[in-house]
Amino acid sequence: MRLHAGSSCCWIACTARLLLALAVLGGAWPATAGDMRFRLEPINDRALCSPDCPFVLMAEGQITLETAEALQSFLRRELAARPANLVFIDSPGGSVAGAVKLGAVFRGLGTTVVVARPLNAPAGRTGTRFLAARCYSSCVYALMGGADRVIPRGSRVGVHRMHRLAFEPATARAGIAAYVEFASRAEVDALSRYAREMGVDPGLIMLAEKFSPGRLRVLSPREIRRFHLARERL
């Protein structure tokens, strides 16, 4: 599937309302070495695509409020010259609002999102292997934006309750949170509507809300199917 433009007016309006509701769940953090980065990886499999093998887009790292804009900038620079067919994602999570914004970009492009990492064969040999990856916490909400979603066996997807860290002036500079606040009912409902719009059973949001941030709930293959989150194969 080639990346292409396209979106639904109803979905865009829903996403705008959701971002407004979730704004406080995604504070602006300084960029760090762990923030999500993008690169194009060629699929060097002569048995499948010689002589014109496609590129896939690799997205790795933590999701921030600026991640969606960073992806759009990357696409403007790189994608016109070297079209990519797939997005491979590997992320520990991050900002909920940032993840929804990233999901909006994925859905607008109509792309396929895969929780995996491509590994090309050594020079002189054919074949591309796919390594297991993770999509934890808010990454799952970015994954939902994919027009098609794939979680191969071996890759792990986990959820937990939405929350924000609250900082007191005396400890903010040191990055020490004074306490944790959880999402309001309205925020949970907004994220549930987003899941439904993306074709995912909102019961997944209700499941996530049962687990504290320190108790990541890894989904089983059966649960991934039951919530219509993804399939196992491309």
Phi and psi restraints in degrees (value plus and minus 20) as a CYANA .aco file:
   2 ARG   PHI    -104.2   -64.2
   2 ARG   PSI     121.6   161.6
   3 LEU   PHI     -83.6   -43.6
   3 LEU   PSI     113.8   153.8
   4 HIS   PHI    -170.4  -130.4
   4 HIS   PSI     140.0   180.0
   5 ALA   PHI     -98.1   -58.1
   5 ALA   PSI     134.2   174.2
   6 GLY   PHI     136.6   176.6
   6 GLY   PSI     118.8   158.8
   7 SER   PHI    -182.4  -142.4
   7 SER   PSI     149.5   189.5
   8 SER   PHI    -129.6   -89.6
   8 SER   PSI     112.8   152.8
   9 CYS   PHI     -80.1   -40.1
   9 CYS   PSI     -60.9   -20.9
  10 CYS   PHI     -81.6   -41.6
  10 CYS   PSI     -63.4   -23.4
  11 TRP   PHI     -86.4   -46.4
  11 TRP   PSI     -59.9   -19.9
  12 ILE   PHI     -82.0   -42.0
  12 ILE   PSI     -63.1   -23.1
  13 ALA   PHI     -83.5   -43.5
  13 ALA   PSI     -61.2   -21.2
  14 CYS   PHI     -81.8   -41.8
  14 CYS   PSI     -63.0   -23.0
  15 THR   PHI     -85.1   -45.1
  15 THR   PSI     -59.7   -19.7
  16 ALA   PHI     -81.6   -41.6
  16 ALA   PSI     -63.3   -23.3
  17 ARG   PHI     -84.8   -44.8
  17 ARG   PSI     -59.5   -19.5
  18 LEU   PHI     -83.8   -43.8
  18 LEU   PSI     -64.7   -24.7
  19 LEU   PHI     -81.7   -41.7
  19 LEU   PSI     -57.4   -17.4
  20 LEU   PHI     -83.9   -43.9
  20 LEU   PSI     -62.8   -22.8
  21 ALA   PHI     -88.0   -48.0
  21 ALA   PSI     -54.1   -14.1
  22 LEU   PHI    -116.7   -76.7
  22 LEU   PSI     -14.9    25.1
  23 ALA   PHI     -74.5   -34.5
  23 ALA   PSI     -58.9   -18.9
  24 VAL   PHI     -93.2   -53.2
  24 VAL   PSI     -31.8     8.2
  25 LEU   PHI    -107.4   -67.4
  25 LEU   PSI     -18.9    21.1
  26 GLY   PHI    -155.7  -115.7
  26 GLY   PSI      53.3    93.3
  27 GLY   PHI     -83.2   -43.2
  27 GLY   PSI     135.4   175.4
  28 ALA   PHI     -99.5   -59.5
  28 ALA   PSI      96.6   136.6
  29 TRP   PHI    -130.7   -90.7
  29 TRP   PSI     128.8   168.8
  30 PRO   PHI     -82.4   -42.4
  30 PRO   PSI     128.1   168.1
  31 ALA   PHI     -83.2   -43.2
  31 ALA   PSI     120.1   160.1
  32 THR   PHI    -149.5  -109.5
  32 THR   PSI     150.8   190.8
  33 ALA   PHI     -83.8   -43.8
  33 ALA   PSI     -41.5    -1.5
  34 GLY   PHI    -107.8   -67.8
  34 GLY   PSI     -24.0    16.0
  35 ASP   PHI     -86.0   -46.0
  35 ASP   PSI     133.5   173.5
  36 MET   PHI     -80.0   -40.0
  36 MET   PSI     114.5   154.5
  37 ARG   PHI    -143.8  -103.8
  37 ARG   PSI     137.8   177.8
  38 PHE   PHI    -145.5  -105.5
  38 PHE   PSI     125.7   165.7
  39 ARG   PHI    -173.8  -133.8
  39 ARG   PSI     136.9   176.9
  40 LEU   PHI    -118.2   -78.2
  40 LEU   PSI     109.5   149.5
  41 GLU   PHI    -136.6   -96.6
  41 GLU   PSI     106.6   146.6
  42 PRO   PHI     -95.6   -55.6
  42 PRO   PSI     123.4   163.4
  43 ILE   PHI    -114.9   -74.9
  43 ILE   PSI      77.2   117.2
  44 ASN   PHI    -108.3   -68.3
  44 ASN   PSI      52.5    92.5
  45 ASP   PHI    -143.6  -103.6
  45 ASP   PSI      71.4   111.4
  46 ARG   PHI     -83.6   -43.6
  46 ARG   PSI     -44.5    -4.5
  47 ALA   PHI     -88.9   -48.9
  47 ALA   PSI     -43.6    -3.6
  48 LEU   PHI    -123.6   -83.6
  48 LEU   PSI     -54.8   -14.8
  49 CYS   PHI    -161.0  -121.0
  49 CYS   PSI      -8.6    31.4
  50 SER   PHI     -82.5   -42.5
  50 SER   PSI     119.8   159.8
  51 PRO   PHI    -115.6   -75.6
  51 PRO   PSI     -24.9    15.1
  52 ASP   PHI    -130.2   -90.2
  52 ASP   PSI      59.5    99.5
  53 CYS   PHI     -95.4   -55.4
  53 CYS   PSI     122.0   162.0
  54 PRO   PHI     -99.3   -59.3
  54 PRO   PSI     151.7   191.7
  55 PHE   PHI    -126.9   -86.9
  55 PHE   PSI     129.9   169.9
  56 VAL   PHI    -135.2   -95.2
  56 VAL   PSI     132.7   172.7
  57 LEU   PHI    -116.1   -76.1
  57 LEU   PSI     102.5   142.5
  58 MET   PHI    -120.9   -80.9
  58 MET   PSI     108.1   148.1
  59 ALA   PHI    -140.4  -100.4
  59 ALA   PSI      95.0   135.0
  60 GLU   PHI    -150.9  -110.9
  60 GLU   PSI     115.5   155.5
  61 GLY   PHI     100.5   140.5
  61 GLY   PSI    -193.2  -153.2
  62 GLN   PHI     -99.9   -59.9
  62 GLN   PSI     121.7   161.7
  63 ILE   PHI    -109.1   -69.1
  63 ILE   PSI     108.8   148.8
  64 THR   PHI    -140.8  -100.8
  64 THR   PSI     157.3   197.3
  65 LEU   PHI     -83.4   -43.4
  65 LEU   PSI     -41.5    -1.5
  66 GLU   PHI    -114.5   -74.5
  66 GLU   PSI     -22.0    18.0
  67 THR   PHI     -83.2   -43.2
  67 THR   PSI     -62.9   -22.9
  68 ALA   PHI     -81.4   -41.4
  68 ALA   PSI     -63.0   -23.0
  69 GLU   PHI     -86.2   -46.2
  69 GLU   PSI     -56.8   -16.8
  70 ALA   PHI     -83.2   -43.2
  70 ALA   PSI     -60.2   -20.2
  71 LEU   PHI     -84.2   -44.2
  71 LEU   PSI     -64.6   -24.6
  72 GLN   PHI     -82.2   -42.2
  72 GLN   PSI     -59.4   -19.4
  73 SER   PHI     -84.3   -44.3
  73 SER   PSI     -62.1   -22.1
  74 PHE   PHI     -80.9   -40.9
  74 PHE   PSI     -64.9   -24.9
  75 LEU   PHI     -82.7   -42.7
  75 LEU   PSI     -60.6   -20.6
  76 ARG   PHI     -82.7   -42.7
  76 ARG   PSI     -56.2   -16.2
  77 ARG   PHI     -97.3   -57.3
  77 ARG   PSI     -60.4   -20.4
  78 GLU   PHI    -130.7   -90.7
  78 GLU   PSI     -52.6   -12.6
  79 LEU   PHI     -94.7   -54.7
  79 LEU   PSI     -50.9   -10.9
  80 ALA   PHI     -81.8   -41.8
  80 ALA   PSI     -57.5   -17.5
  81 ALA   PHI    -102.2   -62.2
  81 ALA   PSI     -50.6   -10.6
  82 ARG   PHI    -155.4  -115.4
  82 ARG   PSI      64.4   104.4
  83 PRO   PHI     -78.0   -38.0
  83 PRO   PSI     121.8   161.8
  84 ALA   PHI    -134.1   -94.1
  84 ALA   PSI     128.0   168.0
  85 ASN   PHI    -120.2   -80.2
  85 ASN   PSI     -47.0    -7.0
  86 LEU   PHI    -158.3  -118.3
  86 LEU   PSI     135.2   175.2
  87 VAL   PHI    -133.0   -93.0
  87 VAL   PSI     103.4   143.4
  88 PHE   PHI    -122.9   -82.9
  88 PHE   PSI     110.6   150.6
  89 ILE   PHI    -143.5  -103.5
  89 ILE   PSI     122.0   162.0
  90 ASP   PHI    -165.1  -125.1
  90 ASP   PSI      86.7   126.7
  91 SER   PHI    -169.7  -129.7
  91 SER   PSI     122.7   162.7
  92 PRO   PHI    -103.8   -63.8
  92 PRO   PSI     -24.6    15.4
  93 GLY   PHI      91.3   131.3
  93 GLY   PSI    -168.6  -128.6
  94 GLY   PHI     121.0   161.0
  94 GLY   PSI    -153.4  -113.4
  95 SER   PHI     -92.5   -52.5
  95 SER   PSI     110.4   150.4
  96 VAL   PHI     -86.3   -46.3
  96 VAL   PSI     -68.3   -28.3
  97 ALA   PHI     -81.7   -41.7
  97 ALA   PSI     -59.5   -19.5
  98 GLY   PHI     -83.9   -43.9
  98 GLY   PSI     -56.8   -16.8
  99 ALA   PHI     -87.2   -47.2
  99 ALA   PSI     -59.6   -19.6
 100 VAL   PHI     -86.4   -46.4
 100 VAL   PSI     -59.5   -19.5
 101 LYS   PHI     -81.8   -41.8
 101 LYS   PSI     -61.5   -21.5
 102 LEU   PHI     -85.7   -45.7
 102 LEU   PSI     -61.3   -21.3
 103 GLY   PHI     -80.0   -40.0
 103 GLY   PSI     -55.2   -15.2
 104 ALA   PHI     -83.3   -43.3
 104 ALA   PSI     -59.1   -19.1
 105 VAL   PHI     -86.3   -46.3
 105 VAL   PSI     -65.5   -25.5
 106 PHE   PHI     -77.7   -37.7
 106 PHE   PSI     -66.4   -26.4
 107 ARG   PHI     -89.1   -49.1
 107 ARG   PSI     -57.3   -17.3
 108 GLY   PHI     -82.3   -42.3
 108 GLY   PSI     -52.6   -12.6
 109 LEU   PHI    -101.0   -61.0
 109 LEU   PSI     -36.2     3.8
 110 GLY   PHI      46.9    86.9
 110 GLY   PSI      14.1    54.1
 111 THR   PHI    -115.4   -75.4
 111 THR   PSI     150.0   190.0
 112 THR   PHI    -118.7   -78.7
 112 THR   PSI     112.1   152.1
 113 VAL   PHI    -133.2   -93.2
 113 VAL   PSI     108.1   148.1
 114 VAL   PHI    -141.9  -101.9
 114 VAL   PSI     110.2   150.2
 115 VAL   PHI    -106.4   -66.4
 115 VAL   PSI      69.0   109.0
 116 ALA   PHI    -191.6  -151.6
 116 ALA   PSI     152.6   192.6
 117 ARG   PHI    -149.4  -109.4
 117 ARG   PSI     107.2   147.2
 118 PRO   PHI     -97.1   -57.1
 118 PRO   PSI     124.1   164.1
 119 LEU   PHI    -153.9  -113.9
 119 LEU   PSI      87.9   127.9
 120 ASN   PHI     -92.8   -52.8
 120 ASN   PSI     132.8   172.8
 121 ALA   PHI     -89.4   -49.4
 121 ALA   PSI     134.4   174.4
 122 PRO   PHI     -79.1   -39.1
 122 PRO   PSI     139.8   179.8
 123 ALA   PHI     -75.1   -35.1
 123 ALA   PSI     117.0   157.0
 124 GLY   PHI      70.8   110.8
 124 GLY   PSI     -27.8    12.2
 125 ARG   PHI    -140.7  -100.7
 125 ARG   PSI     138.2   178.2
 126 THR   PHI    -125.8   -85.8
 126 THR   PSI     143.0   183.0
 127 GLY   PHI      89.6   129.6
 127 GLY   PSI     122.9   162.9
 128 THR   PHI    -144.6  -104.6
 128 THR   PSI     106.0   146.0
 129 ARG   PHI    -118.2   -78.2
 129 ARG   PSI     136.8   176.8
 130 PHE   PHI    -140.8  -100.8
 130 PHE   PSI     103.0   143.0
 131 LEU   PHI    -110.5   -70.5
 131 LEU   PSI     129.4   169.4
 132 ALA   PHI     -82.7   -42.7
 132 ALA   PSI     128.8   168.8
 133 ALA   PHI    -159.2  -119.2
 133 ALA   PSI     158.6   198.6
 134 ARG   PHI    -143.9  -103.9
 134 ARG   PSI     132.1   172.1
 135 CYS   PHI    -162.9  -122.9
 135 CYS   PSI      74.7   114.7
 136 TYR   PHI    -129.3   -89.3
 136 TYR   PSI     136.7   176.7
 137 SER   PHI      36.3    76.3
 137 SER   PSI    -147.8  -107.8
 138 SER   PHI     -87.7   -47.7
 138 SER   PSI     -36.5     3.5
 139 CYS   PHI     -75.0   -35.0
 139 CYS   PSI     -52.9   -12.9
 140 VAL   PHI     -80.9   -40.9
 140 VAL   PSI     -53.5   -13.5
 141 TYR   PHI     -94.9   -54.9
 141 TYR   PSI     -50.3   -10.3
 142 ALA   PHI     -88.1   -48.1
 142 ALA   PSI     -63.1   -23.1
 143 LEU   PHI     -77.3   -37.3
 143 LEU   PSI     -58.6   -18.6
 144 MET   PHI     -76.1   -36.1
 144 MET   PSI     -47.9    -7.9
 145 GLY   PHI     -89.9   -49.9
 145 GLY   PSI     -37.8     2.2
 146 GLY   PHI     -81.4   -41.4
 146 GLY   PSI     115.2   155.2
 147 ALA   PHI     -84.8   -44.8
 147 ALA   PSI     -49.4    -9.4
 148 ASP   PHI    -155.8  -115.8
 148 ASP   PSI     121.4   161.4
 149 ARG   PHI    -153.0  -113.0
 149 ARG   PSI     116.5   156.5
 150 VAL   PHI    -153.2  -113.2
 150 VAL   PSI     109.0   149.0
 151 ILE   PHI    -143.9  -103.9
 151 ILE   PSI      76.4   116.4
 152 PRO   PHI     -85.3   -45.3
 152 PRO   PSI     134.5   174.5
 153 ARG   PHI     -79.7   -39.7
 153 ARG   PSI     116.3   156.3
 154 GLY   PHI      85.5   125.5
 154 GLY   PSI     -53.1   -13.1
 155 SER   PHI     -97.0   -57.0
 155 SER   PSI     132.1   172.1
 156 ARG   PHI    -141.4  -101.4
 156 ARG   PSI     115.9   155.9
 157 VAL   PHI    -145.6  -105.6
 157 VAL   PSI     107.5   147.5
 158 GLY   PHI    -157.8  -117.8
 158 GLY   PSI     129.9   169.9
 159 VAL   PHI    -151.4  -111.4
 159 VAL   PSI     140.9   180.9
 160 HIS   PHI    -177.5  -137.5
 160 HIS   PSI     159.8   199.8
 161 ARG   PHI     -87.1   -47.1
 161 ARG   PSI     119.3   159.3
 162 MET   PHI     -87.1   -47.1
 162 MET   PSI     123.4   163.4
 163 HIS   PHI    -179.4  -139.4
 163 HIS   PSI     146.2   186.2
 164 ARG   PHI    -152.5  -112.5
 164 ARG   PSI     129.7   169.7
 165 LEU   PHI    -115.5   -75.5
 165 LEU   PSI     112.9   152.9
 166 ALA   PHI    -124.5   -84.5
 166 ALA   PSI     115.2   155.2
 167 PHE   PHI    -138.6   -98.6
 167 PHE   PSI     119.0   159.0
 168 GLU   PHI    -110.7   -70.7
 168 GLU   PSI     128.8   168.8
 169 PRO   PHI     -72.9   -32.9
 169 PRO   PSI     -55.2   -15.2
 170 ALA   PHI     -90.7   -50.7
 170 ALA   PSI     -44.3    -4.3
 171 THR   PHI    -135.6   -95.6
 171 THR   PSI     -25.3    14.7
 172 ALA   PHI     -80.9   -40.9
 172 ALA   PSI     -62.2   -22.2
 173 ARG   PHI     -82.5   -42.5
 173 ARG   PSI     -53.1   -13.1
 174 ALA   PHI    -103.4   -63.4
 174 ALA   PSI     -24.3    15.7
 175 GLY   PHI      53.2    93.2
 175 GLY   PSI       5.4    45.4
 176 ILE   PHI    -119.6   -79.6
 176 ILE   PSI      98.5   138.5
 177 ALA   PHI     -97.3   -57.3
 177 ALA   PSI     118.6   158.6
 178 ALA   PHI    -101.0   -61.0
 178 ALA   PSI     -56.4   -16.4
 179 TYR   PHI    -184.4  -144.4
 179 TYR   PSI     151.7   191.7
 180 VAL   PHI    -134.9   -94.9
 180 VAL   PSI     115.1   155.1
 181 GLU   PHI    -132.5   -92.5
 181 GLU   PSI     121.3   161.3
 182 PHE   PHI    -120.9   -80.9
 182 PHE   PSI     142.4   182.4
 183 ALA   PHI     -84.7   -44.7
 183 ALA   PSI     128.0   168.0
 184 SER   PHI     -97.0   -57.0
 184 SER   PSI     148.7   188.7
 185 ARG   PHI     -80.5   -40.5
 185 ARG   PSI     -59.3   -19.3
 186 ALA   PHI     -83.1   -43.1
 186 ALA   PSI     -58.3   -18.3
 187 GLU   PHI     -88.2   -48.2
 187 GLU   PSI     -60.6   -20.6
 188 VAL   PHI     -84.1   -44.1
 188 VAL   PSI     -61.9   -21.9
 189 ASP   PHI     -83.5   -43.5
 189 ASP   PSI     -59.3   -19.3
 190 ALA   PHI     -83.4   -43.4
 190 ALA   PSI     -62.3   -22.3
 191 LEU   PHI     -88.8   -48.8
 191 LEU   PSI     -53.3   -13.3
 192 SER   PHI     -84.9   -44.9
 192 SER   PSI     -59.6   -19.6
 193 ARG   PHI     -84.6   -44.6
 193 ARG   PSI     -59.6   -19.6
 194 TYR   PHI     -79.8   -39.8
 194 TYR   PSI     -66.8   -26.8
 195 ALA   PHI     -77.7   -37.7
 195 ALA   PSI     -65.4   -25.4
 196 ARG   PHI     -81.9   -41.9
 196 ARG   PSI     -62.9   -22.9
 197 GLU   PHI     -81.4   -41.4
 197 GLU   PSI     -52.3   -12.3
 198 MET   PHI    -103.5   -63.5
 198 MET   PSI     -21.2    18.8
 199 GLY   PHI      66.8   106.8
 199 GLY   PSI      -3.7    36.3
 200 VAL   PHI    -127.0   -87.0
 200 VAL   PSI     119.7   159.7
 201 ASP   PHI     -83.0   -43.0
 201 ASP   PSI     100.3   140.3
 202 PRO   PHI     -84.6   -44.6
 202 PRO   PSI     -28.4    11.6
 203 GLY   PHI     -79.2   -39.2
 203 GLY   PSI     -42.8    -2.8
 204 LEU   PHI     -85.0   -45.0
 204 LEU   PSI     -56.7   -16.7
 205 ILE   PHI     -86.2   -46.2
 205 ILE   PSI     -62.1   -22.1
 206 MET   PHI     -82.9   -42.9
 206 MET   PSI     -58.3   -18.3
 207 LEU   PHI     -83.9   -43.9
 207 LEU   PSI     -65.5   -25.5
 208 ALA   PHI     -78.6   -38.6
 208 ALA   PSI     -59.0   -19.0
 209 GLU   PHI     -89.0   -49.0
 209 GLU   PSI     -28.3    11.7
 210 LYS   PHI    -106.3   -66.3
 210 LYS   PSI     -28.5    11.5
 211 PHE   PHI    -139.5   -99.5
 211 PHE   PSI     107.5   147.5
 212 SER   PHI     -86.1   -46.1
 212 SER   PSI     140.0   180.0
 213 PRO   PHI     -75.1   -35.1
 213 PRO   PSI     -46.9    -6.9
 214 GLY   PHI    -104.5   -64.5
 214 GLY   PSI     -19.6    20.4
 215 ARG   PHI    -145.0  -105.0
 215 ARG   PSI      58.5    98.5
 216 LEU   PHI     -82.5   -42.5
 216 LEU   PSI     108.5   148.5
 217 ARG   PHI    -120.2   -80.2
 217 ARG   PSI      83.3   123.3
 218 VAL   PHI     -99.4   -59.4
 218 VAL   PSI     108.6   148.6
 219 LEU   PHI     -99.8   -59.8
 219 LEU   PSI     120.4   160.4
 220 SER   PHI    -102.1   -62.1
 220 SER   PSI     140.0   180.0
 221 PRO   PHI     -73.9   -33.9
 221 PRO   PSI     -57.4   -17.4
 222 ARG   PHI     -85.2   -45.2
 222 ARG   PSI     -61.5   -21.5
 223 GLU   PHI     -87.4   -47.4
 223 GLU   PSI     -57.7   -17.7
 224 ILE   PHI     -79.3   -39.3
 224 ILE   PSI     -60.8   -20.8
 225 ARG   PHI     -90.7   -50.7
 225 ARG   PSI     -63.0   -23.0
 226 ARG   PHI     -83.0   -43.0
 226 ARG   PSI     -57.2   -17.2
 227 PHE   PHI    -107.1   -67.1
 227 PHE   PSI     -16.1    23.9
 228 HIS   PHI      37.6    77.6
 228 HIS   PSI      16.2    56.2
 229 LEU   PHI     -99.2   -59.2
 229 LEU   PSI     -60.6   -20.6
 230 ALA   PHI    -187.5  -147.5
 230 ALA   PSI     149.8   189.8
 231 ARG   PHI    -130.1   -90.1
 231 ARG   PSI     154.1   194.1
 232 GLU   PHI    -110.1   -70.1
 232 GLU   PSI     -45.7    -5.7
 233 ARG   PHI    -145.8  -105.8
 233 ARG   PSI     130.3   170.3
